[in-house]
Amino acid sequence: MVEKTASSLIDGVDLGAATRTENYEIAAYEGLRRMAKALGEDDAVALLDENLAQEKDALREVERIATRVSNESVNQALPASR
Ligand SMILES: [Fe+2]
């Protein structure tokens, strides 16, 4: 099936999975941060803030790549006169 599928479609599916993963990770870190904050664990809150910032950066990067791949696949699929 992979051999018969356009590589841009496979890339799109993979990038969708990566986007979902980053969003899950962000939600997990936000939940952990809330618990650490409620417990008064300020050192843990600071570390979790760093993790959260890294995950948000990763999400923005994946979304940037996904947008580029989507635009490229549309441009390849549609006639140039569009
Ligand atoms: Fe991540």
PDB file of the backbone (N, CA, C, O) and the ligand in Angstrom, with CONECT records:
HET    LIG  A 101       1
ATOM      1  N   MET A   1       0.829  -1.195   0.000  1.00  0.00           N
ATOM      2  CA  MET A   1       0.000   0.000   0.000  1.00  0.00           C
ATOM      3  C   MET A   1       0.871   1.255   0.000  1.00  0.00           C
ATOM      4  O   MET A   1       0.556   2.236  -0.674  1.00  0.00           O
ATOM      5  N   VAL A   2       1.975   1.219   0.765  1.00  0.00           N
ATOM      6  CA  VAL A   2       2.867   2.381   0.807  1.00  0.00           C
ATOM      7  C   VAL A   2       3.446   2.663  -0.577  1.00  0.00           C
ATOM      8  O   VAL A   2       3.597   3.820  -0.968  1.00  0.00           O
ATOM      9  N   GLU A   3       3.772   1.592  -1.324  1.00  0.00           N
ATOM     10  CA  GLU A   3       4.346   1.777  -2.658  1.00  0.00           C
ATOM     11  C   GLU A   3       3.367   2.455  -3.612  1.00  0.00           C
ATOM     12  O   GLU A   3       3.782   3.146  -4.542  1.00  0.00           O
ATOM     13  N   LYS A   4       2.062   2.259  -3.380  1.00  0.00           N
ATOM     14  CA  LYS A   4       1.050   2.823  -4.269  1.00  0.00           C
ATOM     15  C   LYS A   4       0.535   4.180  -3.789  1.00  0.00           C
ATOM     16  O   LYS A   4      -0.342   4.773  -4.418  1.00  0.00           O
ATOM     17  N   THR A   5       1.078   4.664  -2.681  1.00  0.00           N
ATOM     18  CA  THR A   5       0.597   5.916  -2.101  1.00  0.00           C
ATOM     19  C   THR A   5       1.606   7.029  -2.361  1.00  0.00           C
ATOM     20  O   THR A   5       2.814   6.835  -2.230  1.00  0.00           O
ATOM     21  N   ALA A   6       1.095   8.184  -2.727  1.00  0.00           N
ATOM     22  CA  ALA A   6       1.963   9.338  -2.969  1.00  0.00           C
ATOM     23  C   ALA A   6       2.759   9.661  -1.712  1.00  0.00           C
ATOM     24  O   ALA A   6       2.220   9.659  -0.605  1.00  0.00           O
ATOM     25  N   SER A   7       4.038   9.937  -1.894  1.00  0.00           N
ATOM     26  CA  SER A   7       4.903  10.200  -0.735  1.00  0.00           C
ATOM     27  C   SER A   7       4.426  11.440   0.044  1.00  0.00           C
ATOM     28  O   SER A   7       4.598  11.521   1.260  1.00  0.00           O
ATOM     29  N   SER A   8       3.832  12.390  -0.668  1.00  0.00           N
ATOM     30  CA  SER A   8       3.352  13.589   0.036  1.00  0.00           C
ATOM     31  C   SER A   8       2.190  13.252   0.970  1.00  0.00           C
ATOM     32  O   SER A   8       2.031  13.876   2.019  1.00  0.00           O
ATOM     33  N   LEU A   9       1.372  12.254   0.581  1.00  0.00           N
ATOM     34  CA  LEU A   9       0.270  11.835   1.454  1.00  0.00           C
ATOM     35  C   LEU A   9       0.827  11.142   2.701  1.00  0.00           C
ATOM     36  O   LEU A   9       0.354  11.374   3.814  1.00  0.00           O
ATOM     37  N   ILE A  10       1.826  10.298   2.503  1.00  0.00           N
ATOM     38  CA  ILE A  10       2.467   9.626   3.649  1.00  0.00           C
ATOM     39  C   ILE A  10       3.092  10.670   4.570  1.00  0.00           C
ATOM     40  O   ILE A  10       2.962  10.588   5.792  1.00  0.00           O
ATOM     41  N   ASP A  11       3.774  11.655   3.976  1.00  0.00           N
ATOM     42  CA  ASP A  11       4.364  12.729   4.791  1.00  0.00           C
ATOM     43  C   ASP A  11       3.281  13.457   5.582  1.00  0.00           C
ATOM     44  O   ASP A  11       3.469  13.778   6.755  1.00  0.00           O
ATOM     45  N   GLY A  12       2.145  13.716   4.934  1.00  0.00           N
ATOM     46  CA  GLY A  12       1.056  14.418   5.610  1.00  0.00           C
ATOM     47  C   GLY A  12       0.508  13.632   6.792  1.00  0.00           C
ATOM     48  O   GLY A  12       0.212  14.197   7.845  1.00  0.00           O
ATOM     49  N   VAL A  13       0.376  12.326   6.605  1.00  0.00           N
ATOM     50  CA  VAL A  13      -0.112  11.474   7.698  1.00  0.00           C
ATOM     51  C   VAL A  13       0.900  11.453   8.840  1.00  0.00           C
ATOM     52  O   VAL A  13       0.532  11.572  10.009  1.00  0.00           O
ATOM     53  N   ASP A  14       2.177  11.301   8.492  1.00  0.00           N
ATOM     54  CA  ASP A  14       3.229  11.294   9.520  1.00  0.00           C
ATOM     55  C   ASP A  14       3.283  12.626  10.269  1.00  0.00           C
ATOM     56  O   ASP A  14       3.442  12.651  11.490  1.00  0.00           O
ATOM     57  N   LEU A  15       3.151  13.713   9.547  1.00  0.00           N
ATOM     58  CA  LEU A  15       3.198  15.032  10.188  1.00  0.00           C
ATOM     59  C   LEU A  15       1.968  15.250  11.067  1.00  0.00           C
ATOM     60  O   LEU A  15       2.054  15.916  12.098  1.00  0.00           O
ATOM     61  N   GLY A  16       0.830  14.695  10.666  1.00  0.00           N
ATOM     62  CA  GLY A  16      -0.360  14.762  11.521  1.00  0.00           C
ATOM     63  C   GLY A  16      -0.132  14.019  12.827  1.00  0.00           C
ATOM     64  O   GLY A  16      -0.516  14.489  13.898  1.00  0.00           O
ATOM     65  N   ALA A  17       0.499  12.846  12.727  1.00  0.00           N
ATOM     66  CA  ALA A  17       0.802  12.074  13.939  1.00  0.00           C
ATOM     67  C   ALA A  17       1.778  12.841  14.829  1.00  0.00           C
ATOM     68  O   ALA A  17       1.633  12.856  16.051  1.00  0.00           O
ATOM     69  N   ALA A  18       2.765  13.471  14.214  1.00  0.00           N
ATOM     70  CA  ALA A  18       3.741  14.253  14.991  1.00  0.00           C
ATOM     71  C   ALA A  18       3.054  15.431  15.683  1.00  0.00           C
ATOM     72  O   ALA A  18       3.365  15.743  16.832  1.00  0.00           O
ATOM     73  N   THR A  19       2.132  16.077  14.993  1.00  0.00           N
ATOM     74  CA  THR A  19       1.389  17.197  15.582  1.00  0.00           C
ATOM     75  C   THR A  19       0.567  16.734  16.773  1.00  0.00           C
ATOM     76  O   THR A  19       0.545  17.392  17.814  1.00  0.00           O
ATOM     77  N   ARG A  20      -0.113  15.596  16.621  1.00  0.00           N
ATOM     78  CA  ARG A  20      -0.902  15.065  17.741  1.00  0.00           C
ATOM     79  C   ARG A  20      -0.004  14.726  18.920  1.00  0.00           C
ATOM     80  O   ARG A  20      -0.349  15.006  20.068  1.00  0.00           O
ATOM     81  N   THR A  21       1.137  14.130  18.643  1.00  0.00           N
ATOM     82  CA  THR A  21       2.067  13.770  19.722  1.00  0.00           C
ATOM     83  C   THR A  21       2.521  15.005  20.490  1.00  0.00           C
ATOM     84  O   THR A  21       2.523  15.004  21.721  1.00  0.00           O
ATOM     85  N   GLU A  22       2.900  16.044  19.784  1.00  0.00           N
ATOM     86  CA  GLU A  22       3.350  17.270  20.456  1.00  0.00           C
ATOM     87  C   GLU A  22       2.222  17.866  21.301  1.00  0.00           C
ATOM     88  O   GLU A  22       2.456  18.339  22.413  1.00  0.00           O
ATOM     89  N   ASN A  23       0.996  17.841  20.767  1.00  0.00           N
ATOM     90  CA  ASN A  23      -0.140  18.363  21.543  1.00  0.00           C
ATOM     91  C   ASN A  23      -0.397  17.539  22.800  1.00  0.00           C
ATOM     92  O   ASN A  23      -0.708  18.097  23.852  1.00  0.00           O
ATOM     93  N   TYR A  24      -0.269  16.211  22.701  1.00  0.00           N
ATOM     94  CA  TYR A  24      -0.433  15.350  23.882  1.00  0.00           C
ATOM     95  C   TYR A  24       0.641  15.671  24.911  1.00  0.00           C
ATOM     96  O   TYR A  24       0.360  15.758  26.106  1.00  0.00           O
ATOM     97  N   GLU A  25       1.870  15.846  24.442  1.00  0.00           N
ATOM     98  CA  GLU A  25       2.971  16.141  25.354  1.00  0.00           C
ATOM     99  C   GLU A  25       2.744  17.480  26.061  1.00  0.00           C
ATOM    100  O   GLU A  25       2.993  17.608  27.260  1.00  0.00           O
ATOM    101  N   ILE A  26       2.275  18.460  25.315  1.00  0.00           N
ATOM    102  CA  ILE A  26       1.985  19.765  25.915  1.00  0.00           C
ATOM    103  C   ILE A  26       0.910  19.622  26.994  1.00  0.00           C
ATOM    104  O   ILE A  26       1.046  20.173  28.086  1.00  0.00           O
ATOM    105  N   ALA A  27      -0.142  18.891  26.689  1.00  0.00           N
ATOM    106  CA  ALA A  27      -1.212  18.677  27.678  1.00  0.00           C
ATOM    107  C   ALA A  27      -0.678  17.966  28.917  1.00  0.00           C
ATOM    108  O   ALA A  27      -1.052  18.302  30.040  1.00  0.00           O
ATOM    109  N   ALA A  28       0.200  16.980  28.708  1.00  0.00           N
ATOM    110  CA  ALA A  28       0.765  16.240  29.846  1.00  0.00           C
ATOM    111  C   ALA A  28       1.618  17.160  30.721  1.00  0.00           C
ATOM    112  O   ALA A  28       1.492  17.141  31.945  1.00  0.00           O
ATOM    113  N   TYR A  29       2.469  17.951  30.109  1.00  0.00           N
ATOM    114  CA  TYR A  29       3.316  18.857  30.892  1.00  0.00           C
ATOM    115  C   TYR A  29       2.489  19.933  31.601  1.00  0.00           C
ATOM    116  O   TYR A  29       2.810  20.329  32.722  1.00  0.00           O
ATOM    117  N   GLU A  30       1.430  20.399  30.947  1.00  0.00           N
ATOM    118  CA  GLU A  30       0.568  21.383  31.606  1.00  0.00           C
ATOM    119  C   GLU A  30      -0.089  20.779  32.848  1.00  0.00           C
ATOM    120  O   GLU A  30      -0.196  21.436  33.883  1.00  0.00           O
ATOM    121  N   GLY A  31      -0.524  19.528  32.735  1.00  0.00           N
ATOM    122  CA  GLY A  31      -1.132  18.861  33.888  1.00  0.00           C
ATOM    123  C   GLY A  31      -0.136  18.661  35.021  1.00  0.00           C
ATOM    124  O   GLY A  31      -0.451  18.899  36.187  1.00  0.00           O
ATOM    125  N   LEU A  32       1.064  18.223  34.671  1.00  0.00           N
ATOM    126  CA  LEU A  32       2.108  18.035  35.688  1.00  0.00           C
ATOM    127  C   LEU A  32       2.477  19.364  36.340  1.00  0.00           C
ATOM    128  O   LEU A  32       2.692  19.436  37.550  1.00  0.00           O
ATOM    129  N   ARG A  33       2.546  20.415  35.521  1.00  0.00           N
ATOM    130  CA  ARG A  33       2.887  21.739  36.049  1.00  0.00           C
ATOM    131  C   ARG A  33       1.830  22.207  37.058  1.00  0.00           C
ATOM    132  O   ARG A  33       2.161  22.739  38.118  1.00  0.00           O
ATOM    133  N   ARG A  34       0.550  21.997  36.707  1.00  0.00           N
ATOM    134  CA  ARG A  34      -0.529  22.390  37.630  1.00  0.00           C
ATOM    135  C   ARG A  34      -0.391  21.666  38.967  1.00  0.00           C
ATOM    136  O   ARG A  34      -0.559  22.272  40.025  1.00  0.00           O
ATOM    137  N   MET A  35      -0.085  20.367  38.916  1.00  0.00           N
ATOM    138  CA  MET A  35       0.067  19.595  40.153  1.00  0.00           C
ATOM    139  C   MET A  35       1.273  20.091  40.950  1.00  0.00           C
ATOM    140  O   MET A  35       1.188  20.259  42.166  1.00  0.00           O
ATOM    141  N   ALA A  36       2.391  20.325  40.268  1.00  0.00           N
ATOM    142  CA  ALA A  36       3.597  20.805  40.956  1.00  0.00           C
ATOM    143  C   ALA A  36       3.344  22.165  41.593  1.00  0.00           C
ATOM    144  O   ALA A  36       3.781  22.434  42.712  1.00  0.00           O
ATOM    145  N   LYS A  37       2.631  23.016  40.864  1.00  0.00           N
ATOM    146  CA  LYS A  37       2.310  24.358  41.380  1.00  0.00           C
ATOM    147  C   LYS A  37       1.441  24.235  42.636  1.00  0.00           C
ATOM    148  O   LYS A  37       1.688  24.908  43.637  1.00  0.00           O
ATOM    149  N   ALA A  38       0.425  23.370  42.574  1.00  0.00           N
ATOM    150  CA  ALA A  38      -0.470  23.192  43.720  1.00  0.00           C
ATOM    151  C   ALA A  38       0.283  22.659  44.939  1.00  0.00           C
ATOM    152  O   ALA A  38      -0.069  22.965  46.078  1.00  0.00           O
ATOM    153  N   LEU A  39       1.325  21.858  44.690  1.00  0.00           N
ATOM    154  CA  LEU A  39       2.119  21.299  45.782  1.00  0.00           C
ATOM    155  C   LEU A  39       3.196  22.264  46.278  1.00  0.00           C
ATOM    156  O   LEU A  39       3.895  21.976  47.250  1.00  0.00           O
ATOM    157  N   GLY A  40       3.325  23.407  45.606  1.00  0.00           N
ATOM    158  CA  GLY A  40       4.353  24.370  46.001  1.00  0.00           C
ATOM    159  C   GLY A  40       5.756  23.946  45.604  1.00  0.00           C
ATOM    160  O   GLY A  40       6.738  24.407  46.186  1.00  0.00           O
ATOM    161  N   GLU A  41       5.851  23.074  44.619  1.00  0.00           N
ATOM    162  CA  GLU A  41       7.160  22.568  44.146  1.00  0.00           C
ATOM    163  C   GLU A  41       7.702  23.506  43.067  1.00  0.00           C
ATOM    164  O   GLU A  41       7.631  23.211  41.874  1.00  0.00           O
ATOM    165  N   ASP A  42       8.242  24.636  43.510  1.00  0.00           N
ATOM    166  CA  ASP A  42       8.659  25.670  42.559  1.00  0.00           C
ATOM    167  C   ASP A  42       9.795  25.222  41.633  1.00  0.00           C
ATOM    168  O   ASP A  42       9.832  25.601  40.462  1.00  0.00           O
ATOM    169  N   ASP A  43      10.720  24.415  42.165  1.00  0.00           N
ATOM    170  CA  ASP A  43      11.808  23.929  41.304  1.00  0.00           C
ATOM    171  C   ASP A  43      11.252  23.052  40.183  1.00  0.00           C
ATOM    172  O   ASP A  43      11.687  23.150  39.036  1.00  0.00           O
ATOM    173  N   ALA A  44      10.299  22.203  40.519  1.00  0.00           N
ATOM    174  CA  ALA A  44       9.683  21.338  39.498  1.00  0.00           C
ATOM    175  C   ALA A  44       8.899  22.177  38.486  1.00  0.00           C
ATOM    176  O   ALA A  44       8.917  21.893  37.289  1.00  0.00           O
ATOM    177  N   VAL A  45       8.217  23.206  38.975  1.00  0.00           N
ATOM    178  CA  VAL A  45       7.467  24.086  38.070  1.00  0.00           C
ATOM    179  C   VAL A  45       8.410  24.709  37.054  1.00  0.00           C
ATOM    180  O   VAL A  45       8.097  24.768  35.865  1.00  0.00           O
ATOM    181  N   ALA A  46       9.557  25.171  37.516  1.00  0.00           N
ATOM    182  CA  ALA A  46      10.527  25.800  36.604  1.00  0.00           C
ATOM    183  C   ALA A  46      11.020  24.807  35.556  1.00  0.00           C
ATOM    184  O   ALA A  46      11.136  25.148  34.379  1.00  0.00           O
ATOM    185  N   LEU A  47      11.310  23.581  35.982  1.00  0.00           N
ATOM    186  CA  LEU A  47      11.763  22.561  35.027  1.00  0.00           C
ATOM    187  C   LEU A  47      10.658  22.203  34.037  1.00  0.00           C
ATOM    188  O   LEU A  47      10.911  22.045  32.843  1.00  0.00           O
ATOM    189  N   LEU A  48       9.440  22.079  34.538  1.00  0.00           N
ATOM    190  CA  LEU A  48       8.321  21.751  33.652  1.00  0.00           C
ATOM    191  C   LEU A  48       8.031  22.881  32.675  1.00  0.00           C
ATOM    192  O   LEU A  48       7.606  22.635  31.547  1.00  0.00           O
ATOM    193  N   ASP A  49       8.261  24.123  33.107  1.00  0.00           N
ATOM    194  CA  ASP A  49       8.117  25.255  32.180  1.00  0.00           C
ATOM    195  C   ASP A  49       9.108  25.145  31.019  1.00  0.00           C
ATOM    196  O   ASP A  49       8.785  25.469  29.876  1.00  0.00           O
ATOM    197  N   GLU A  50      10.318  24.680  31.337  1.00  0.00           N
ATOM    198  CA  GLU A  50      11.311  24.490  30.267  1.00  0.00           C
ATOM    199  C   GLU A  50      10.852  23.410  29.296  1.00  0.00           C
ATOM    200  O   GLU A  50      10.938  23.583  28.080  1.00  0.00           O
ATOM    201  N   ASN A  51      10.363  22.290  29.838  1.00  0.00           N
ATOM    202  CA  ASN A  51       9.857  21.216  28.976  1.00  0.00           C
ATOM    203  C   ASN A  51       8.701  21.712  28.103  1.00  0.00           C
ATOM    204  O   ASN A  51       8.626  21.435  26.906  1.00  0.00           O
ATOM    205  N   LEU A  52       7.820  22.443  28.744  1.00  0.00           N
ATOM    206  CA  LEU A  52       6.653  22.962  28.021  1.00  0.00           C
ATOM    207  C   LEU A  52       7.074  23.871  26.875  1.00  0.00           C
ATOM    208  O   LEU A  52       6.533  23.778  25.773  1.00  0.00           O
ATOM    209  N   ALA A  53       8.030  24.740  27.130  1.00  0.00           N
ATOM    210  CA  ALA A  53       8.514  25.647  26.079  1.00  0.00           C
ATOM    211  C   ALA A  53       9.134  24.849  24.929  1.00  0.00           C
ATOM    212  O   ALA A  53       8.933  25.187  23.762  1.00  0.00           O
ATOM    213  N   GLN A  54       9.887  23.791  25.252  1.00  0.00           N
ATOM    214  CA  GLN A  54      10.495  22.956  24.206  1.00  0.00           C
ATOM    215  C   GLN A  54       9.427  22.268  23.370  1.00  0.00           C
ATOM    216  O   GLN A  54       9.538  22.191  22.147  1.00  0.00           O
ATOM    217  N   GLU A  55       8.394  21.770  24.035  1.00  0.00           N
ATOM    218  CA  GLU A  55       7.325  21.083  23.293  1.00  0.00           C
ATOM    219  C   GLU A  55       6.556  22.056  22.407  1.00  0.00           C
ATOM    220  O   GLU A  55       6.176  21.715  21.287  1.00  0.00           O
ATOM    221  N   LYS A  56       6.330  23.259  22.906  1.00  0.00           N
ATOM    222  CA  LYS A  56       5.631  24.260  22.082  1.00  0.00           C
ATOM    223  C   LYS A  56       6.477  24.657  20.881  1.00  0.00           C
ATOM    224  O   LYS A  56       5.946  24.862  19.789  1.00  0.00           O
ATOM    225  N   ASP A  57       7.791  24.768  21.070  1.00  0.00           N
ATOM    226  CA  ASP A  57       8.685  25.044  19.932  1.00  0.00           C
ATOM    227  C   ASP A  57       8.624  23.901  18.916  1.00  0.00           C
ATOM    228  O   ASP A  57       8.573  24.134  17.708  1.00  0.00           O
ATOM    229  N   ALA A  58       8.630  22.666  19.421  1.00  0.00           N
ATOM    230  CA  ALA A  58       8.565  21.496  18.533  1.00  0.00           C
ATOM    231  C   ALA A  58       7.256  21.490  17.752  1.00  0.00           C
ATOM    232  O   ALA A  58       7.242  21.192  16.557  1.00  0.00           O
ATOM    233  N   LEU A  59       6.158  21.819  18.425  1.00  0.00           N
ATOM    234  CA  LEU A  59       4.860  21.865  17.737  1.00  0.00           C
ATOM    235  C   LEU A  59       4.872  22.909  16.624  1.00  0.00           C
ATOM    236  O   LEU A  59       4.414  22.638  15.514  1.00  0.00           O
ATOM    237  N   ARG A  60       5.391  24.094  16.914  1.00  0.00           N
ATOM    238  CA  ARG A  60       5.452  25.141  15.876  1.00  0.00           C
ATOM    239  C   ARG A  60       6.282  24.675  14.686  1.00  0.00           C
ATOM    240  O   ARG A  60       5.922  24.941  13.540  1.00  0.00           O
ATOM    241  N   GLU A  61       7.390  23.983  14.946  1.00  0.00           N
ATOM    242  CA  GLU A  61       8.245  23.498  13.863  1.00  0.00           C
ATOM    243  C   GLU A  61       7.520  22.438  13.024  1.00  0.00           C
ATOM    244  O   GLU A  61       7.569  22.479  11.795  1.00  0.00           O
ATOM    245  N   VAL A  62       6.850  21.495  13.686  1.00  0.00           N
ATOM    246  CA  VAL A  62       6.111  20.462  12.953  1.00  0.00           C
ATOM    247  C   VAL A  62       5.007  21.108  12.114  1.00  0.00           C
ATOM    248  O   VAL A  62       4.793  20.727  10.963  1.00  0.00           O
ATOM    249  N   GLU A  63       4.307  22.088  12.694  1.00  0.00           N
ATOM    250  CA  GLU A  63       3.236  22.760  11.950  1.00  0.00           C
ATOM    251  C   GLU A  63       3.801  23.527  10.750  1.00  0.00           C
ATOM    252  O   GLU A  63       3.179  23.576   9.689  1.00  0.00           O
ATOM    253  N   ARG A  64       4.976  24.119  10.927  1.00  0.00           N
ATOM    254  CA  ARG A  64       5.611  24.851   9.820  1.00  0.00           C
ATOM    255  C   ARG A  64       5.941  23.880   8.682  1.00  0.00           C
ATOM    256  O   ARG A  64       5.689  24.176   7.514  1.00  0.00           O
ATOM    257  N   ILE A  65       6.497  22.738   9.025  1.00  0.00           N
ATOM    258  CA  ILE A  65       6.847  21.738   8.011  1.00  0.00           C
ATOM    259  C   ILE A  65       5.585  21.188   7.350  1.00  0.00           C
ATOM    260  O   ILE A  65       5.542  21.019   6.131  1.00  0.00           O
ATOM    261  N   ALA A  66       4.551  20.907   8.159  1.00  0.00           N
ATOM    262  CA  ALA A  66       3.300  20.369   7.614  1.00  0.00           C
ATOM    263  C   ALA A  66       2.670  21.345   6.623  1.00  0.00           C
ATOM    264  O   ALA A  66       2.153  20.934   5.584  1.00  0.00           O
ATOM    265  N   THR A  67       2.713  22.622   6.942  1.00  0.00           N
ATOM    266  CA  THR A  67       2.165  23.634   6.038  1.00  0.00           C
ATOM    267  C   THR A  67       2.946  23.656   4.732  1.00  0.00           C
ATOM    268  O   THR A  67       2.358  23.722   3.652  1.00  0.00           O
ATOM    269  N   ARG A  68       4.280  23.600   4.834  1.00  0.00           N
ATOM    270  CA  ARG A  68       5.103  23.610   3.619  1.00  0.00           C
ATOM    271  C   ARG A  68       4.815  22.376   2.761  1.00  0.00           C
ATOM    272  O   ARG A  68       4.659  22.489   1.546  1.00  0.00           O
ATOM    273  N   VAL A  69       4.744  21.202   3.387  1.00  0.00           N
ATOM    274  CA  VAL A  69       4.493  19.957   2.648  1.00  0.00           C
ATOM    275  C   VAL A  69       3.118  19.999   1.996  1.00  0.00           C
ATOM    276  O   VAL A  69       2.964  19.572   0.852  1.00  0.00           O
ATOM    277  N   SER A  70       2.111  20.510   2.715  1.00  0.00           N
ATOM    278  CA  SER A  70       0.755  20.606   2.147  1.00  0.00           C
ATOM    279  C   SER A  70       0.740  21.528   0.943  1.00  0.00           C
ATOM    280  O   SER A  70       0.161  21.204  -0.093  1.00  0.00           O
ATOM    281  N   ASN A  71       1.383  22.681   1.088  1.00  0.00           N
ATOM    282  CA  ASN A  71       1.413  23.639  -0.029  1.00  0.00           C
ATOM    283  C   ASN A  71       2.147  23.051  -1.234  1.00  0.00           C
ATOM    284  O   ASN A  71       1.713  23.225  -2.373  1.00  0.00           O
ATOM    285  N   GLU A  72       3.250  22.359  -0.985  1.00  0.00           N
ATOM    286  CA  GLU A  72       4.003  21.747  -2.089  1.00  0.00           C
ATOM    287  C   GLU A  72       3.186  20.677  -2.788  1.00  0.00           C
ATOM    288  O   GLU A  72       3.206  20.585  -4.016  1.00  0.00           O
ATOM    289  N   SER A  73       2.464  19.864  -2.020  1.00  0.00           N
ATOM    290  CA  SER A  73       1.711  18.773  -2.654  1.00  0.00           C
ATOM    291  C   SER A  73       0.544  19.321  -3.455  1.00  0.00           C
ATOM    292  O   SER A  73       0.209  18.780  -4.509  1.00  0.00           O
ATOM    293  N   VAL A  74      -0.082  20.391  -2.969  1.00  0.00           N
ATOM    294  CA  VAL A  74      -1.170  21.008  -3.737  1.00  0.00           C
ATOM    295  C   VAL A  74      -0.627  21.629  -5.012  1.00  0.00           C
ATOM    296  O   VAL A  74      -1.228  21.496  -6.078  1.00  0.00           O
ATOM    297  N   ASN A  75       0.506  22.305  -4.905  1.00  0.00           N
ATOM    298  CA  ASN A  75       1.093  22.932  -6.094  1.00  0.00           C
ATOM    299  C   ASN A  75       1.506  21.908  -7.136  1.00  0.00           C
ATOM    300  O   ASN A  75       1.454  22.187  -8.334  1.00  0.00           O
ATOM    301  N   GLN A  76       1.920  20.714  -6.689  1.00  0.00           N
ATOM    302  CA  GLN A  76       2.321  19.658  -7.628  1.00  0.00           C
ATOM    303  C   GLN A  76       1.099  18.994  -8.260  1.00  0.00           C
ATOM    304  O   GLN A  76       1.151  18.542  -9.404  1.00  0.00           O
ATOM    305  N   ALA A  77      -0.002  18.937  -7.504  1.00  0.00           N
ATOM    306  CA  ALA A  77      -1.185  18.216  -7.975  1.00  0.00           C
ATOM    307  C   ALA A  77      -2.050  19.032  -8.913  1.00  0.00           C
ATOM    308  O   ALA A  77      -2.753  18.480  -9.760  1.00  0.00           O
ATOM    309  N   LEU A  78      -2.000  20.364  -8.761  1.00  0.00           N
ATOM    310  CA  LEU A  78      -2.877  21.210  -9.569  1.00  0.00           C
ATOM    311  C   LEU A  78      -2.116  21.785 -10.753  1.00  0.00           C
ATOM    312  O   LEU A  78      -0.903  21.979 -10.673  1.00  0.00           O
ATOM    313  N   PRO A  79      -2.828  22.065 -11.872  1.00  0.00           N
ATOM    314  CA  PRO A  79      -2.186  22.639 -13.033  1.00  0.00           C
ATOM    315  C   PRO A  79      -1.570  24.008 -12.721  1.00  0.00           C
ATOM    316  O   PRO A  79      -2.046  24.729 -11.845  1.00  0.00           O
ATOM    317  N   ALA A  80      -0.516  24.347 -13.443  1.00  0.00           N
ATOM    318  CA  ALA A  80       0.214  25.590 -13.203  1.00  0.00           C
ATOM    319  C   ALA A  80      -0.628  26.821 -13.484  1.00  0.00           C
ATOM    320  O   ALA A  80      -0.326  27.892 -12.957  1.00  0.00           O
ATOM    321  N   SER A  81      -1.673  26.712 -14.292  1.00  0.00           N
ATOM    322  CA  SER A  81      -2.488  27.877 -14.649  1.00  0.00           C
ATOM    323  C   SER A  81      -3.379  28.352 -13.509  1.00  0.00           C
ATOM    324  O   SER A  81      -4.005  29.407 -13.613  1.00  0.00           O
ATOM    325  N   ARG A  82      -3.445  27.591 -12.429  1.00  0.00           N
ATOM    326  CA  ARG A  82      -4.320  27.933 -11.311  1.00  0.00           C
ATOM    327  C   ARG A  82      -3.894  29.220 -10.633  1.00  0.00           C
ATOM    328  O   ARG A  82      -4.528  29.650  -9.670  1.00  0.00           O
TER     329      ARG A  82
HETATM  330 FE   LIG A 101       7.776  16.545  21.797  1.00  0.00          FE2+
END
